[in-house]
């Protein structure tokens, strides 16, 4: 694969806001513009279901944004939160996040932040641990993951999070509120991952289809907060999946915050020689392991 570099220096249009599944389980063990059409006239002006299904398209029109993520997991009475921060190019479907694992009970963390690069159909991770050399990246095909990388990386790909809303089945307008100084409209509803997969972009279609099969249920409850241009400012999904062991179902709440629309994004994907192609060592409590795929 030839490394790719994309740089977006867009205009500022608004203000603002594992790995494999195994690492997740290891942690558990241890104001609007005119001329924008219906969305610009007010995101609550029409049918909530229709508004939410086109929210991902409004992000593509915005170009890019900064992002913060939080993933809360609960299993067997234990609760942990993994946090991430970075940038995402919605036009190029490329992003970069720095993901921090939670501290242990003593207040320290044995893991350095993991750098993640998000690309259509792929997740790249550095500082993955588990026997991976420090200077190498691990590449995972998102369609090969039973959760479609909605959970595996410890952060939901911001565009995938938006495309889940393409599967909105039912939704209600809760009311207006304020988020980080921006007026937003709060919606609550349920999305169906099978429908989301059918209507998603090419880069997310297979991954969302895998999630529809891999999660305990394809129904995803959510809360979404849209600004006056119909752009997602915050979305919170609630997923559930079996961890493959005796503890049963793991409940996951994934939150994505988007802000500073039009921010510059620069993402360079690794060269072939920088990708680790060996076996990833298993960790205690891992649900999935396996080798890095080493392909683009």
Buried (B, 14 or more C-beta within 10 A) or exposed (E): BEEBEBEBEBEEBBEBBBBBBBBBBBBBBBEBEEEBEEBBBBBBBBEBBEBBBBBBBBBBBBBBBBBBBBBBBBBEEEEBBBBBBBBBBBBBBBBBBBBBBBEEEEEEEEBEBBBBBBBBBBBBBBBBBBEBEEEBBBBBBBBBBBBBBBBBBBBBBBBBBBBBBBBBEEBEBBEEEEBEEBBBBBBBBBBBBBBBBBBBBEBBBBBBBBBBEBBEEBBBBBBBBBBBBBBBBBBBBBBBBBBBEEBEBBBBBBBBBBBBBBBBBEBEBBEEEBBBBEEBEEBEBBBBBEEBBBEB
